[in-house]
């Protein structure tokens, strides 16, 4: 009997489903960052707004990378429905706390998929995920550094203004 | 049906594989439906997604029936809870057999190339 499954796709149903969930997670991250950018824009934090606009774009690029991978391997990538995107945030610092939590959740999610790929011996996808796992080191570093500025500089006086200026200079150098 | 190979069968029907056409055939309630590989998974996902426990718990008579109308399939399924469970079993069983076939193919092919 011909192997119709593998002739159509080299992705298992489990991995395809996990990757589709990740596509959704990246899309949601992108939408949340966009909402954060909007909040920062409204409250006069120009550099932070630019930072989150860039983050939103980056998350969308990540989403598309996974999206194309699923389709390239014969699977069915699902364009995700994104709901419950917040518009209001607690505070300037609260936004960066949420951003870091978001990045940690994304890293954990990639780790879970990588573990599943190893268990299923899907080393093609495992290898594909390595890029994202490396990328998450940078993403978490930047989010953590931004948050640390609040402790290093302090929010009193011109603190928030200075933090916003410094956000533009946060970079990861491996 | 002689060219088709039965993949999995239960009391409500059977899923065959048609090697020549590269598709599956669902024989269910006396009807035959051609299923492409994506359509097979589309129906499987649709039946797996239905919460049978919630259907049973809901006193509304309308919840005793599930309607599945998968894309890329020319058939609509109107299922009672018992039929739904059997269809779930049919697709789950067929998927296991197809995965087993993939494993066998892999073993046969790897023994040929080593």
Interface residues (C-beta under 8 A of the other chain):
Chain A: X1 X2 X3 X4 X5 X6 X7 X8 X9 X12 X13 X76
Chain B: X5 X17 X19 X22 X23 X24 X37 X38 X41 X44 X95 X98 X99 X101 X102 X105
